Amino acid sequence: MPLTPQRFLADLYATPVRLESATRHLQPHERGLLARDRDQPWTLSDVPLLDEVAEPGGRRRRGGPCARGRPRRRARGRAWSTRRAC
């Protein structure tokens, strides 16, 4: 069975060791708010996470002001830079 974004997040939320590893910056009670069974329905708050997991490497590299190598104006509008904006 292939690992889909839905399965990845369901496994993450349902496996305490994985959830702890991914959320070390959270307090235990905050981590407990994320934990749930694999068969619970998705929420609107899950949509950005599902989208992020679905995009290999994240969306930032595809385009927009955070893309690598894309020229952007500096604050004064005169000089151009190829540094990442993010």
Summary of the structure (lengths in Angstrom):
residues: 86
radius of gyration: 18.0
end to end distance: 36.0
largest distance: 54.3
contacts: 158
relative contact order: 0.12
helix: 41%
strand: 5%
